[in-house]
Amino acid sequence: MSKLEIRESQPGDLAGIEQIYGDAFPEEDLLPLVRELLDFGPSVLSIVAVDENAIAGHICFTFCQLEESEEMLALLGPLAVTPALHKQGIGSTLVQAGFKHMETSKAGCVFVLGDPNYYDRFGFQAEEKVLPPYPLPDEWHGAWQSIQLCDPEAPHEGKLTVPEPWRKSVLWTS
Ligand SMILES: CC(C)(COP(=O)(O)OP(=O)(O)OC[C@H]1O[C@@H](n2cnc3c(N)ncnc32)[C@H](O)[C@@H]1OP(=O)(O)O)[C@@H](O)C(=O)NCCC(=O)NCCS
């Protein structure tokens, strides 16, 4: 792998990003969500890792809030790395790059629905007080996680309100 370039995605990256999700999630069709997020505008931060002019990884962060709160929060996902380049630190680099952006965007807390065995390395912990937008299947309980990136204005409690691309129960239940 040559030196990785990390930058916000551009419209010309779409085909490369789509390729990664097809390869990394062969049994899950995340493309409709990814396309909607990329079209959604400034509420979504989309970052790519580029290796030798090819998209090697992609991550999205969607800015959101708790019901009845103005505090800026973020939802991480999806994240994918091209399978041939797994275990070379690309996923971690993308997560950390996103965290840096969160500091400038003043999003103090990031939520994720994902495998805790992967996300605990970044400091994510099971989230008990903030509910996901849709009830999760029992077996996914520990997959709903959060990380506090800076001091909270107030303790987080309530239900996460997400924008349109994430308002599909199927994204949270299967
Ligand atoms: C998860 C994913 C993004 C990690 O990308 P990556 O570039 O390989 O990640 P990194 O190199 O930063 O970290 C690799 C480490 O994570 C581990 N890892 C990856 N997925 C894991 C999982 N689901 N559970 C536990 N560990 C996992 C690898 O075994 C490796 O461990 P090591 O450091 O001990 O060798 C990538 O494997 C991927 O695209 N997977 C398919 C899509 C997916 O599951 N995305 C969402 C994650 S919940």
The ligand as a Gaussian input file, in Angstrom:
#p B3LYP/6-31G(d) Opt

LIG

0 1
 C      -14.615000      -3.469000       9.746000
 C      -13.675000      -2.888000       8.693000
 C      -14.182000      -1.541000       8.240000
 C      -12.290000      -2.746000       9.320000
 O      -11.431000      -2.167000       8.361000
 P       -9.855000      -2.401000       8.449000
 O       -9.197000      -1.408000       7.567000
 O       -9.548000      -3.824000       8.212000
 O       -9.619000      -2.032000       9.977000
 P       -8.271000      -1.836000      10.743000
 O       -7.109000      -2.281000       9.896000
 O       -8.247000      -0.469000      11.292000
 O       -8.463000      -2.826000      11.960000
 C       -8.370000      -4.189000      11.689000
 C       -8.619000      -4.945000      12.965000
 O      -10.014000      -4.972000      13.215000
 C      -10.423000      -6.304000      13.356000
 N      -11.813000      -6.409000      12.942000
 C      -12.374000      -6.078000      11.781000
 N      -13.706000      -6.340000      11.821000
 C      -13.949000      -6.823000      13.053000
 C      -15.096000      -7.266000      13.711000
 N      -16.293000      -7.261000      13.119000
 N      -14.975000      -7.699000      14.991000
 C      -13.786000      -7.701000      15.613000
 N      -12.645000      -7.269000      15.049000
 C      -12.744000      -6.854000      13.781000
 C       -9.479000      -7.096000      12.484000
 O       -9.443000      -8.449000      12.856000
 C       -8.163000      -6.391000      12.810000
 O       -7.666000      -6.826000      14.043000
 P       -6.100000      -6.705000      14.388000
 O       -5.794000      -5.228000      14.495000
 O       -6.011000      -7.377000      15.701000
 O       -5.384000      -7.378000      13.284000
 C      -13.528000      -3.834000       7.497000
 O      -13.165000      -5.118000       7.991000
 C      -14.775000      -3.967000       6.655000
 O      -14.978000      -3.201000       5.730000
 N      -15.591000      -4.972000       6.976000
 C      -16.801000      -5.246000       6.271000
 C      -17.804000      -4.170000       6.500000
 C      -18.144000      -3.960000       7.959000
 O      -18.343000      -4.909000       8.715000
 N      -18.256000      -2.643000       8.347000
 C      -18.755000      -2.198000       9.611000
 C      -17.962000      -2.531000      10.791000
 S      -19.102000      -2.976000      12.110000

